[in-house]
């Protein structure tokens, strides 16, 4: 765990610059990739980018899941809350991974959100306890043409 | 891999605190009852595989155009999770 003094300011979705995010256990299927850069840009809201650090060709599009589904109530396992050292819910930044796949309508993963401690910038892809209530491919409400 | 035979109603205990009991057998379906402390996540393996597959599909190029969302979508001030 890094020292708090070396950390960048607290992450908010409106932070208009890049934030390093460390995901020590990696994302499922990408366990070896642990360092990411979260990039937010006001023009792209409510989307943000989770870039693979050191590989400018690879990134995930992410979104605040509460924007997509205001009634979203993810139950974060206690072990993950402890691992991320979250003492209250506002310490956590939740990001849903967005799938954008050509002709298929875009979706967001609500079963396995990335939970980031805004203060330590340490994150983890968490399988929520109530995963059965949500889809890995929850449709995004796309604007009509 | 450790292989154990169990009858209906019999259990195994893992680490002295996780109990897995065979509840019913119906054809090729085995119903298991699992009792574990709340900090132990228990999921069907398919959930992990589904998320893994979804992650692989979601990996994209930073040049990917983003979808347009309806303007009416509520924007939260800072994305703080509500409890």
gemmi code that builds the backbone of each chain (N, CA, C; Angstrom):
import gemmi

chains = {
    "A": [
        ("UNK", (0.836, -1.202, 0.000), (0.000, 0.000, 0.000), (0.868, 1.248, 0.000)),
        ("UNK", (0.531, 2.183, -0.892), (1.321, 3.411, -0.955), (0.934, 4.350, 0.189)),
        ("UNK", (1.814, 5.254, 0.476), (1.521, 6.226, 1.521), (0.549, 7.263, 0.985)),
        ("UNK", (-0.308, 7.741, 1.873), (-1.309, 8.724, 1.475), (-0.648, 9.986, 0.933)),
        ("UNK", (0.533, 10.346, 1.442), (1.177, 11.609, 1.044), (1.584, 11.598, -0.433)),
        ("UNK", (1.836, 10.414, -0.975), (2.290, 10.347, -2.358), (1.112, 10.365, -3.337)),
        ("UNK", (-0.088, 10.348, -2.789), (-1.258, 10.220, -3.641), (-1.684, 11.543, -4.242)),
        ("UNK", (-2.331, 11.405, -5.389), (-2.934, 12.572, -6.016), (-4.188, 12.943, -5.233)),
        ("UNK", (-4.783, 14.088, -5.588), (-5.987, 14.486, -4.859), (-7.094, 13.450, -5.001)),
        ("UNK", (-8.044, 13.569, -4.121), (-9.209, 12.688, -4.122), (-9.846, 12.639, -5.522)),
        ("UNK", (-10.210, 11.435, -5.938), (-10.814, 11.292, -7.265), (-12.293, 11.651, -7.187)),
        ("UNK", (-12.729, 12.514, -8.052), (-14.158, 12.677, -8.249), (-14.385, 12.515, -9.744)),
        ("UNK", (-15.622, 12.222, -10.098), (-15.904, 12.001, -11.515), (-15.636, 13.285, -12.308)),
        ("UNK", (-15.614, 14.428, -11.628), (-15.411, 15.703, -12.323), (-13.939, 16.104, -12.366)),
        ("UNK", (-13.100, 15.345, -11.744), (-11.688, 15.694, -11.781), (-11.261, 15.742, -13.250)),
        ("UNK", (-10.840, 16.916, -13.739), (-10.626, 17.016, -15.176), (-9.233, 16.591, -15.616)),
        ("UNK", (-8.647, 15.661, -14.920), (-7.332, 15.224, -15.380), (-7.164, 13.737, -15.128)),
        ("UNK", (-5.941, 13.306, -15.263), (-5.682, 11.877, -15.185), (-5.351, 11.458, -13.755)),
        ("UNK", (-5.901, 10.334, -13.376), (-5.621, 9.780, -12.062), (-5.058, 8.374, -12.229)),
        ("UNK", (-3.952, 8.111, -11.574), (-3.435, 6.751, -11.561), (-4.353, 5.902, -10.692)),
        ("UNK", (-4.634, 4.705, -11.149), (-5.421, 3.771, -10.347), (-4.663, 2.448, -10.324)),
        ("UNK", (-4.498, 1.915, -9.138), (-3.801, 0.647, -8.971), (-4.842, -0.430, -8.668)),
        ("UNK", (-4.882, -1.459, -9.485), (-5.803, -2.574, -9.244), (-4.942, -3.810, -8.973)),
        ("UNK", (-4.600, -4.050, -7.702), (-3.594, -5.069, -7.376), (-3.948, -6.475, -7.854)),
        ("UNK", (-5.234, -6.808, -7.913), (-5.604, -8.155, -8.353), (-5.989, -8.183, -9.833)),
        ("UNK", (-5.863, -7.046, -10.504), (-6.226, -6.968, -11.921), (-7.723, -7.096, -12.133)),
        ("UNK", (-8.154, -6.982, -13.390), (-9.556, -7.241, -13.711), (-9.670, -8.712, -14.085)),
        ("UNK", (-10.847, -9.283, -13.954), (-11.023, -10.700, -14.291), (-10.670, -10.915, -15.759)),
        ("UNK", (-9.750, -11.829, -16.010), (-9.274, -12.060, -17.370), (-8.048, -11.223, -17.711)),
        ("UNK", (-7.750, -10.219, -16.878), (-6.575, -9.357, -17.092), (-5.818, -9.216, -15.774)),
        ("UNK", (-5.602, -10.334, -15.123), (-5.031, -10.312, -13.778), (-3.629, -9.702, -13.756)),
        ("UNK", (-2.922, -9.778, -14.902), (-1.533, -9.313, -14.928), (-1.437, -7.794, -15.095)),
        ("UNK", (-2.529, -7.155, -15.491), (-2.494, -5.692, -15.686), (-3.019, -5.020, -14.416)),
        ("UNK", (-2.133, -4.308, -13.754), (-2.486, -3.765, -12.433), (-2.515, -2.237, -12.391)),
        ("UNK", (-1.928, -1.590, -13.383), (-1.862, -0.133, -13.340), (-2.675, 0.487, -14.473)),
        ("UNK", (-3.512, 1.413, -14.081), (-4.417, 2.064, -15.027), (-4.372, 3.577, -14.821)),
        ("UNK", (-4.820, 4.284, -15.851), (-4.979, 5.729, -15.730), (-6.446, 6.036, -16.011)),
        ("UNK", (-7.101, 6.634, -15.028), (-8.507, 7.014, -15.189), (-8.540, 8.433, -15.749)),
        ("UNK", (-9.098, 8.571, -16.936), (-9.125, 9.877, -17.592), (-10.561, 10.353, -17.702)),
        ("UNK", (-10.806, 11.518, -17.168), (-12.147, 12.097, -17.293), (-12.043, 13.393, -18.089)),
        ("UNK", (-13.042, 13.610, -18.909), (-13.061, 14.775, -19.771), (-14.496, 15.287, -19.786)),
        ("UNK", (-14.719, 16.553, -19.419), (-16.098, 17.069, -19.337), (-16.899, 16.837, -20.620)),
        ("UNK", (-16.234, 16.882, -21.781), (-16.951, 16.692, -23.041), (-17.471, 15.270, -23.210)),
        ("UNK", (-16.875, 14.347, -22.513), (-17.242, 12.944, -22.700), (-18.149, 12.412, -21.589)),
        ("UNK", (-18.471, 13.251, -20.635), (-19.323, 12.792, -19.549), (-20.650, 12.269, -20.089)),
        ("UNK", (-21.222, 11.269, -19.469), (-20.810, 10.663, -18.201), (-19.787, 9.528, -18.362)),
        ("UNK", (-19.192, 9.416, -19.534), (-18.195, 8.352, -19.720), (-16.829, 8.805, -19.213)),
        ("UNK", (-16.019, 7.841, -18.880), (-14.616, 8.093, -18.556), (-13.821, 6.940, -19.168)),
        ("UNK", (-12.511, 7.093, -19.173), (-11.650, 6.063, -19.755), (-10.730, 5.499, -18.690)),
        ("UNK", (-10.609, 4.187, -18.727), (-9.629, 3.534, -17.867), (-8.569, 2.963, -18.817)),
        ("UNK", (-7.474, 3.724, -18.950), (-6.413, 3.333, -19.872), (-5.451, 2.373, -19.191)),
        ("UNK", (-4.990, 1.399, -19.957), (-3.950, 0.514, -19.447), (-2.649, 1.316, -19.432)),
        ("UNK", (-2.073, 1.476, -18.244), (-0.850, 2.258, -18.097), (0.274, 1.592, -18.908)),
        ("UNK", (0.943, 2.403, -19.714), (2.054, 1.874, -20.493), (1.641, 1.247, -21.808)),
        ("UNK", (0.348, 1.256, -22.123), (-0.106, 0.730, -23.407), (-1.221, 1.635, -23.923)),
        ("UNK", (-0.844, 2.599, -24.738), (-1.808, 3.624, -25.146), (-2.885, 3.075, -26.079)),
        ("UNK", (-2.730, 1.832, -26.549), (-3.709, 1.271, -27.488), (-4.851, 0.551, -26.782)),
        ("UNK", (-4.735, 0.369, -25.480), (-5.736, -0.422, -24.767), (-6.427, 0.397, -23.680)),
        ("UNK", (-7.747, 0.300, -23.654), (-8.504, 1.032, -22.643), (-9.881, 0.403, -22.463)),
        ("UNK", (-10.477, 0.729, -21.343), (-11.874, 0.381, -21.097), (-12.660, 1.681, -21.008)),
        ("UNK", (-13.864, 1.664, -21.558), (-14.773, 2.782, -21.346), (-15.555, 2.458, -20.080)),
        ("UNK", (-15.662, 3.430, -19.192), (-16.376, 3.195, -17.934), (-17.410, 4.293, -17.717)),
        ("UNK", (-18.364, 3.992, -16.867), (-19.427, 4.960, -16.574), (-19.866, 4.782, -15.125)),
        ("UNK", (-20.314, 5.867, -14.538), (-20.894, 5.799, -13.200), (-22.195, 4.986, -13.303)),
        ("UNK", (-22.258, 3.824, -12.678), (-23.451, 2.981, -12.854), (-24.722, 3.623, -12.314)),
        ("UNK", (-24.580, 4.549, -11.360), (-25.765, 5.194, -10.787), (-26.408, 6.166, -11.775)),
        ("UNK", (-25.633, 6.615, -12.754), (-26.177, 7.467, -13.803), (-27.063, 6.639, -14.732)),
        ("UNK", (-26.632, 5.395, -14.965), (-27.377, 4.514, -15.858), (-28.625, 3.976, -15.157)),
        ("UNK", (-28.458, 3.633, -13.893), (-29.547, 3.021, -13.139), (-29.570, 3.633, -11.731)),
        ("UNK", (-30.351, 4.714, -11.566), (-30.350, 5.404, -10.264), (-30.731, 4.493, -9.088)),
        ("UNK", (-31.470, 3.412, -9.363), (-31.885, 2.527, -8.267), (-30.842, 1.449, -7.967)),
        ("UNK", (-29.709, 1.500, -8.650), (-28.648, 0.489, -8.455), (-28.242, 0.446, -6.980)),
        ("UNK", (-28.256, -0.750, -6.412), (-27.817, -0.859, -5.016), (-26.857, -2.040, -4.861)),
        ("UNK", (-25.623, -1.854, -5.277), (-24.648, -2.948, -5.209), (-24.277, -3.259, -3.769)),
        ("UNK", (-24.237, -4.542, -3.469), (-23.847, -4.984, -2.135), (-22.380, -5.438, -2.225)),
        ("UNK", (-21.479, -4.614, -1.712), (-20.051, -4.900, -1.822), (-19.645, -5.856, -0.698)),
        ("UNK", (-19.043, -7.017, -1.051), (-18.654, -7.969, -0.001), (-17.725, -7.319, 1.032)),
        ("UNK", (-17.920, -7.740, 2.280), (-17.154, -7.172, 3.401), (-15.643, -7.299, 3.166)),
        ("UNK", (-15.230, -8.453, 2.605), (-13.801, -8.676, 2.370), (-13.243, -7.623, 1.410)),
        ("UNK", (-14.050, -7.210, 0.438), (-13.596, -6.204, -0.521), (-13.568, -4.815, 0.110)),
        ("UNK", (-14.565, -4.549, 0.965), (-14.587, -3.269, 1.689), (-13.312, -3.140, 2.526)),
        ("UNK", (-12.910, -4.244, 3.172), (-11.698, -4.225, 3.992), (-10.458, -4.118, 3.121)),
        ("UNK", (-10.425, -4.884, 2.027), (-9.277, -4.843, 1.125), (-9.056, -3.423, 0.599)),
        ("UNK", (-10.141, -2.744, 0.286), (-10.042, -1.396, -0.286), (-9.956, -0.320, 0.801)),
        ("UNK", (-10.062, -0.725, 2.054), (-9.997, 0.191, 3.195), (-11.032, 1.303, 3.075)),
        ("UNK", (-12.251, 0.895, 2.758), (-13.342, 1.863, 2.648), (-13.997, 1.999, 4.006)),
        ("UNK", (-14.023, 3.222, 4.546), (-14.669, 3.365, 5.848), (-16.091, 3.888, 5.711)),
        ("UNK", (-16.388, 4.561, 4.612), (-17.777, 4.945, 4.364), (-18.043, 4.923, 2.865)),
        ("UNK", (-19.340, 4.893, 2.510), (-19.661, 4.648, 1.103), (-19.143, 5.775, 0.199)),
        ("UNK", (-19.008, 7.010, 0.750), (-18.544, 8.086, -0.138), (-17.046, 8.015, -0.437)),
        ("UNK", (-16.335, 7.122, 0.236), (-14.922, 6.888, -0.110), (-14.786, 6.146, -1.435)),
        ("UNK", (-15.882, 5.517, -1.853), (-15.801, 4.624, -3.006), (-16.269, 5.311, -4.290)),
        ("UNK", (-15.493, 5.131, -5.336), (-15.913, 5.536, -6.678), (-16.252, 4.248, -7.416)),
        ("UNK", (-17.472, 4.148, -7.900), (-17.864, 2.947, -8.644), (-17.858, 3.228, -10.140)),
        ("UNK", (-17.312, 2.297, -10.878), (-17.280, 2.421, -12.329), (-17.813, 1.134, -12.944)),
        ("UNK", (-18.708, 1.273, -13.882), (-19.193, 0.116, -14.626), (-18.452, 0.050, -15.949)),
        ("UNK", (-18.007, -1.136, -16.326), (-17.298, -1.286, -17.597), (-18.316, -1.324, -18.732)),
        ("UNK", (-18.097, -0.457, -19.714), (-19.027, -0.327, -20.845), (-18.515, -1.173, -22.008)),
        ("UNK", (-19.425, -1.894, -22.631), (-19.095, -2.640, -23.855), (-19.659, -1.888, -25.043)),
        ("UNK", (-18.767, -1.486, -25.943), (-19.189, -0.809, -27.175), (-18.715, -1.709, -28.307)),
        ("UNK", (-19.668, -2.310, -28.976), (-19.288, -3.356, -29.916), (-19.991, -3.193, -31.253)),
        ("UNK", (-19.558, -2.224, -32.024), (-20.080, -2.050, -33.375), (-21.587, -1.930, -33.443)),
        ("UNK", (-22.231, -2.947, -34.013), (-23.661, -2.873, -34.292), (-24.527, -3.175, -33.071)),
        ("UNK", (-23.931, -3.828, -32.085), (-24.699, -4.218, -30.902), (-24.876, -2.981, -30.012)),
        ("UNK", (-26.067, -2.791, -29.444), (-26.255, -1.632, -28.555), (-25.291, -1.686, -27.367)),
        ("UNK", (-24.804, -0.527, -26.928), (-23.838, -0.507, -25.827), (-24.468, -0.957, -24.508)),
        ("UNK", (-23.648, -1.598, -23.701), (-24.131, -2.112, -22.412), (-23.120, -1.783, -21.326)),
        ("UNK", (-23.554, -1.923, -20.078), (-22.653, -1.721, -18.941), (-22.765, -2.919, -18.005)),
        ("UNK", (-21.639, -3.307, -17.443), (-21.583, -4.443, -16.523), (-21.948, -3.981, -15.110)),
        ("UNK", (-23.104, -4.422, -14.628), (-23.533, -4.042, -13.279), (-23.296, -5.160, -12.258)),
        ("UNK", (-22.900, -6.338, -12.723), (-22.603, -7.458, -11.802), (-21.230, -7.311, -11.170)),
        ("UNK", (-20.287, -6.776, -11.978), (-18.895, -6.702, -11.523), (-18.319, -5.312, -11.693)),
        ("UNK", (-18.793, -4.342, -10.876), (-18.266, -2.980, -11.004), (-16.825, -2.890, -10.491)),
        ("UNK", (-16.101, -1.877, -10.975), (-14.788, -1.583, -10.401), (-15.030, -0.596, -9.266)),
        ("UNK", (-14.559, -0.949, -8.094), (-14.710, -0.072, -6.926), (-13.338, 0.492, -6.597)),
        ("UNK", (-13.241, 1.824, -6.533), (-11.955, 2.487, -6.294), (-12.056, 3.322, -5.028)),
        ("UNK", (-11.068, 3.187, -4.170), (-10.974, 4.071, -3.011), (-10.468, 5.423, -3.512)),
        ("UNK", (-11.306, 6.452, -3.377), (-10.978, 7.773, -3.924), (-9.711, 8.359, -3.310)),
        ("UNK", (-9.377, 7.938, -2.119), (-8.231, 8.531, -1.419), (-6.930, 7.801, -1.729)),
        ("UNK", (-6.985, 6.455, -1.763), (-5.749, 5.692, -1.992), (-5.536, 5.374, -3.468)),
        ("UNK", (-6.589, 5.544, -4.278), (-6.554, 5.210, -5.701), (-6.340, 3.713, -5.947)),
        ("UNK", (-6.637, 2.911, -4.955), (-6.565, 1.462, -5.113), (-7.967, 0.972, -5.456)),
        ("UNK", (-8.028, 0.069, -6.431), (-9.328, -0.417, -6.871), (-9.376, -1.917, -6.999)),
        ("UNK", (-10.585, -2.414, -7.208), (-10.772, -3.841, -7.399), (-12.052, -4.066, -8.186)),
        ("UNK", (-12.024, -5.052, -9.082), (-13.282, -5.447, -9.708), (-13.986, -6.383, -8.747)),
        ("UNK", (-15.144, -5.954, -8.312), (-15.866, -6.646, -7.252), (-17.067, -7.377, -7.850)),
        ("UNK", (-17.257, -8.617, -7.476), (-18.513, -9.296, -7.832), (-19.465, -9.018, -6.688)),
        ("UNK", (-20.483, -8.233, -6.957), (-21.366, -7.821, -5.866), (-22.133, -9.026, -5.330)),
        ("UNK", (-22.447, -8.972, -4.039), (-23.132, -10.099, -3.394), (-24.488, -10.345, -4.045)),
        ("UNK", (-25.142, -9.264, -4.456), (-26.448, -9.403, -5.105), (-26.307, -9.400, -6.629)),
        ("UNK", (-25.237, -10.053, -7.114), (-24.962, -10.097, -8.560), (-26.140, -10.663, -9.352)),
        ("UNK", (-26.879, -11.586, -8.734), (-27.984, -12.231, -9.453), (-29.060, -11.226, -9.865)),
        ("UNK", (-29.100, -10.045, -9.197), (-30.128, -9.047, -9.512), (-29.781, -8.202, -10.734)),
        ("UNK", (-28.520, -8.308, -11.188), (-28.069, -7.414, -12.267), (-27.427, -8.193, -13.403)),
        ("UNK", (-27.266, -7.497, -14.522), (-26.720, -8.118, -15.726), (-25.301, -7.620, -15.981)),
        ("UNK", (-24.478, -8.441, -16.644), (-23.185, -7.949, -17.114), (-23.380, -7.108, -18.377)),
        ("UNK", (-24.561, -7.208, -18.959), (-24.850, -6.441, -20.173), (-26.130, -5.650, -19.995)),
        ("UNK", (-26.120, -4.744, -19.040), (-27.265, -3.878, -18.827), (-27.281, -2.814, -19.936)),
        ("UNK", (-28.369, -2.689, -20.689), (-28.359, -1.757, -21.825), (-28.216, -0.296, -21.385)),
        ("UNK", (-27.421, 0.451, -22.154), (-27.314, 1.895, -21.912), (-28.482, 2.568, -22.622)),
        ("UNK", (-29.040, 3.609, -22.017), (-30.133, 4.312, -22.676), (-29.586, 5.219, -23.777)),
        ("UNK", (-29.527, 4.710, -24.982), (-28.917, 5.460, -26.085), (-29.913, 6.482, -26.638)),
        ("UNK", (-29.397, 7.664, -26.950), (-30.256, 8.736, -27.488), (-30.833, 8.343, -28.831)),
        ("UNK", (-32.087, 8.713, -29.048), (-32.718, 8.444, -30.336), (-32.073, 9.322, -31.403)),
        ("UNK", (-32.006, 8.802, -32.618), (-31.386, 9.561, -33.724), (-32.222, 10.787, -34.070)),
    ],
    "B": [
        ("UNK", (-7.030, -33.003, -7.143), (-8.353, -32.629, -6.629), (-8.831, -33.674, -5.625)),
        ("UNK", (-9.344, -33.203, -4.520), (-9.895, -34.097, -3.512), (-11.319, -34.490, -3.923)),
        ("UNK", (-11.578, -35.772, -3.959), (-12.920, -36.233, -4.335), (-13.531, -36.978, -3.156)),
        ("UNK", (-14.710, -36.522, -2.728), (-15.390, -37.129, -1.581), (-16.772, -37.607, -2.022)),
        ("UNK", (-17.209, -38.740, -1.484), (-18.580, -39.197, -1.739), (-19.458, -38.740, -0.580)),
        ("UNK", (-20.628, -38.200, -0.907), (-21.558, -37.752, 0.123), (-22.959, -38.228, -0.226)),
        ("UNK", (-23.728, -38.539, 0.810), (-25.132, -38.894, 0.598), (-25.975, -37.651, 0.853)),
        ("UNK", (-27.244, -37.722, 0.458), (-28.150, -36.604, 0.704), (-28.212, -36.343, 2.202)),
        ("UNK", (-28.079, -35.084, 2.571), (-28.113, -34.703, 3.981), (-26.726, -34.647, 4.607)),
        ("UNK", (-25.721, -35.176, 3.914), (-24.357, -35.140, 4.448), (-23.642, -33.869, 3.980)),
        ("UNK", (-22.624, -33.504, 4.723), (-21.946, -32.229, 4.463), (-20.451, -32.414, 4.356)),
        ("UNK", (-19.788, -31.395, 3.874), (-18.351, -31.265, 4.074), (-18.113, -29.913, 4.744)),
        ("UNK", (-17.013, -29.819, 5.451), (-16.674, -28.573, 6.141), (-15.313, -28.120, 5.629)),
        ("UNK", (-15.247, -26.858, 5.210), (-13.998, -26.299, 4.711), (-13.502, -25.267, 5.716)),
        ("UNK", (-12.293, -25.420, 6.137), (-11.653, -24.447, 7.028), (-12.435, -24.269, 8.334)),
        ("UNK", (-13.172, -25.296, 8.720), (-13.915, -25.252, 9.978), (-15.071, -24.275, 10.000)),
        ("UNK", (-15.350, -23.593, 8.908), (-16.384, -22.546, 8.968), (-17.268, -22.473, 7.726)),
        ("UNK", (-16.901, -23.226, 6.690), (-17.735, -23.218, 5.493), (-18.360, -24.602, 5.354)),
        ("UNK", (-19.667, -24.667, 5.458), (-20.371, -25.948, 5.407), (-21.086, -26.075, 4.066)),
        ("UNK", (-20.828, -27.180, 3.387), (-21.496, -27.441, 2.110), (-22.256, -28.754, 2.258)),
        ("UNK", (-23.570, -28.676, 2.129), (-24.421, -29.835, 2.369), (-25.152, -30.225, 1.093)),
        ("UNK", (-25.222, -31.521, 0.841), (-26.007, -32.008, -0.300), (-27.464, -32.030, 0.140)),
        ("UNK", (-28.275, -31.185, -0.475), (-29.670, -31.070, -0.061), (-30.551, -32.058, -0.816)),
        ("UNK", (-30.409, -32.079, -2.138), (-31.273, -32.911, -2.979), (-30.521, -33.293, -4.234)),
        ("UNK", (-30.894, -34.418, -4.789), (-30.368, -34.797, -6.099), (-31.572, -35.088, -6.984)),
        ("UNK", (-31.674, -34.338, -8.074), (-32.807, -34.531, -8.998), (-32.231, -34.761, -10.377)),
        ("UNK", (-32.221, -35.996, -10.815), (-31.626, -36.309, -12.114), (-30.154, -35.940, -12.091)),
        ("UNK", (-29.727, -35.051, -13.015), (-28.315, -34.665, -13.036), (-28.077, -33.340, -12.316)),
        ("UNK", (-29.056, -32.916, -11.509), (-28.900, -31.658, -10.766), (-28.698, -31.957, -9.277)),
        ("UNK", (-27.628, -31.414, -8.738), (-27.361, -31.552, -7.305), (-27.637, -30.212, -6.645)),
        ("UNK", (-28.477, -30.182, -5.627), (-28.735, -28.935, -4.898), (-27.840, -28.920, -3.672)),
        ("UNK", (-27.047, -27.862, -3.555), (-26.115, -27.736, -2.448), (-26.588, -26.624, -1.528)),
        ("UNK", (-26.474, -26.848, -0.253), (-26.728, -25.790, 0.725), (-25.381, -25.331, 1.256)),
        ("UNK", (-25.137, -24.033, 1.187), (-23.830, -23.521, 1.595), (-24.006, -22.550, 2.740)),
        ("UNK", (-23.300, -22.812, 3.830), (-23.294, -21.873, 4.947), (-21.872, -21.392, 5.122)),
        ("UNK", (-21.684, -20.088, 4.968), (-20.344, -19.519, 5.102), (-20.453, -18.167, 5.777)),
        ("UNK", (-19.394, -17.731, 6.454), (-19.422, -16.386, 7.041), (-19.670, -15.344, 5.952)),
        ("UNK", (-20.268, -14.219, 6.348), (-20.696, -13.234, 5.347), (-19.532, -12.674, 4.539)),
        ("UNK", (-18.297, -12.741, 5.083), (-17.171, -12.169, 4.337), (-16.634, -13.105, 3.255)),
        ("UNK", (-17.186, -14.345, 3.196), (-16.744, -15.281, 2.156), (-17.698, -15.185, 0.967)),
        ("UNK", (-17.211, -14.676, -0.158), (-18.101, -14.599, -1.314), (-18.340, -15.998, -1.896)),
        ("UNK", (-19.592, -16.281, -2.206), (-19.939, -17.559, -2.846), (-20.709, -17.235, -4.119)),
        ("UNK", (-20.163, -17.658, -5.242), (-20.835, -17.418, -6.519), (-20.737, -18.668, -7.367)),
        ("UNK", (-21.669, -18.827, -8.293), (-21.522, -19.856, -9.311), (-20.300, -19.503, -10.159)),
        ("UNK", (-19.587, -20.529, -10.611), (-18.382, -20.264, -11.409), (-18.718, -19.464, -12.670)),
        ("UNK", (-19.918, -19.689, -13.193), (-20.315, -18.997, -14.420), (-20.256, -17.478, -14.268)),
        ("UNK", (-20.497, -16.971, -13.047), (-20.473, -15.520, -12.842), (-19.074, -14.974, -13.134)),
        ("UNK", (-18.050, -15.682, -12.632), (-16.667, -15.260, -12.889), (-16.379, -15.304, -14.384)),
        ("UNK", (-16.800, -16.415, -15.011), (-16.511, -16.601, -16.433), (-17.233, -15.554, -17.283)),
        ("UNK", (-18.450, -15.235, -16.866), (-19.240, -14.253, -17.598), (-18.570, -12.870, -17.533)),
        ("UNK", (-18.094, -12.504, -16.342), (-17.461, -11.194, -16.171), (-16.122, -11.158, -16.913)),
        ("UNK", (-15.393, -12.279, -16.837), (-14.114, -12.378, -17.545), (-14.309, -12.178, -19.060)),
        ("UNK", (-15.308, -12.887, -19.586), (-15.597, -12.809, -21.013), (-16.026, -11.384, -21.381)),
        ("UNK", (-16.862, -10.817, -20.531), (-17.349, -9.459, -20.785), (-16.194, -8.450, -20.760)),
        ("UNK", (-15.257, -8.624, -19.821), (-14.087, -7.736, -19.758), (-13.290, -7.812, -21.054)),
        ("UNK", (-13.077, -9.044, -21.533), (-12.279, -9.217, -22.752), (-12.949, -8.530, -23.932)),
        ("UNK", (-14.284, -8.639, -23.984), (-15.013, -8.012, -25.089), (-15.020, -6.494, -24.963)),
        ("UNK", (-14.940, -6.018, -23.728), (-15.062, -4.568, -23.498), (-13.759, -3.825, -23.753)),
        ("UNK", (-12.640, -4.538, -23.734), (-11.351, -3.888, -23.977), (-11.388, -3.255, -25.356)),
        ("UNK", (-11.038, -1.978, -25.421), (-11.230, -1.273, -26.673), (-10.059, -0.342, -26.957)),
        ("UNK", (-10.125, 0.307, -28.123), (-9.091, 1.284, -28.480), (-9.540, 2.658, -27.984)),
        ("UNK", (-8.598, 3.476, -27.558), (-8.992, 4.803, -27.062), (-9.631, 5.684, -28.130)),
        ("UNK", (-9.584, 5.257, -29.400), (-10.199, 6.061, -30.469), (-11.669, 5.705, -30.675)),
        ("UNK", (-12.159, 4.718, -29.944), (-13.556, 4.279, -30.103), (-14.524, 5.436, -29.852)),
        ("UNK", (-15.447, 5.694, -30.799), (-16.429, 6.751, -30.533), (-17.392, 6.333, -29.418)),
        ("UNK", (-17.705, 7.261, -28.549), (-18.586, 6.945, -27.422), (-20.040, 7.061, -27.851)),
        ("UNK", (-20.908, 6.232, -27.272), (-22.333, 6.321, -27.612), (-22.914, 7.652, -27.130)),
        ("UNK", (-23.958, 8.085, -27.789), (-24.649, 9.308, -27.348), (-25.778, 8.898, -26.410)),
        ("UNK", (-25.768, 9.510, -25.239), (-26.812, 9.193, -24.272), (-27.845, 10.325, -24.260)),
        ("UNK", (-29.074, 10.004, -23.879), (-30.101, 11.051, -23.838), (-29.689, 12.161, -22.871)),
        ("UNK", (-30.011, 13.384, -23.221), (-29.617, 14.524, -22.380), (-30.341, 14.521, -21.037)),
        ("UNK", (-31.505, 13.870, -21.027), (-32.316, 13.880, -19.807), (-31.723, 13.032, -18.690)),
        ("UNK", (-30.724, 12.237, -19.038), (-30.133, 11.349, -18.052), (-29.636, 12.142, -16.844)),
        ("UNK", (-30.020, 11.739, -15.660), (-29.564, 12.504, -14.494), (-28.053, 12.401, -14.340)),
        ("UNK", (-27.442, 13.518, -14.023), (-26.006, 13.497, -13.762), (-25.798, 13.720, -12.274)),
        ("UNK", (-25.060, 12.860, -11.673), (-24.780, 13.026, -10.252), (-23.571, 13.943, -10.108)),
        ("UNK", (-23.574, 14.688, -9.029), (-22.529, 15.693, -8.827), (-21.140, 15.073, -8.825)),
        ("UNK", (-20.997, 13.971, -8.161), (-19.634, 13.428, -8.056), (-19.609, 11.910, -8.164)),
        ("UNK", (-20.711, 11.328, -8.563), (-20.716, 9.887, -8.730), (-20.664, 9.117, -7.427)),
        ("UNK", (-20.929, 9.798, -6.330), (-20.844, 9.109, -5.041), (-21.940, 8.069, -4.936)),
        ("UNK", (-21.593, 6.860, -4.506), (-22.631, 5.850, -4.380), (-23.620, 6.210, -3.279)),
        ("UNK", (-24.869, 5.939, -3.565), (-25.897, 6.195, -2.560), (-26.127, 4.907, -1.798)),
        ("UNK", (-26.398, 5.021, -0.551), (-26.698, 3.820, 0.242), (-28.107, 3.915, 0.748)),
    ],
}
model = gemmi.Model(1)
for chain_id, residues in chains.items():
    chain = gemmi.Chain(chain_id)
    for i, (resn, *xyz) in enumerate(residues, 1):
        res = gemmi.Residue()
        res.name, res.seqid = resn, gemmi.SeqId(i, " ")
        for name, pos in zip(("N", "CA", "C"), xyz):
            atom = gemmi.Atom()
            atom.name, atom.element = name, gemmi.Element(name[0])
            atom.pos, atom.b_iso = gemmi.Position(*pos), 0.0
            res.add_atom(atom)
        chain.add_residue(res)
    model.add_chain(chain)
structure = gemmi.Structure()
structure.add_model(model)
structure.setup_entities()
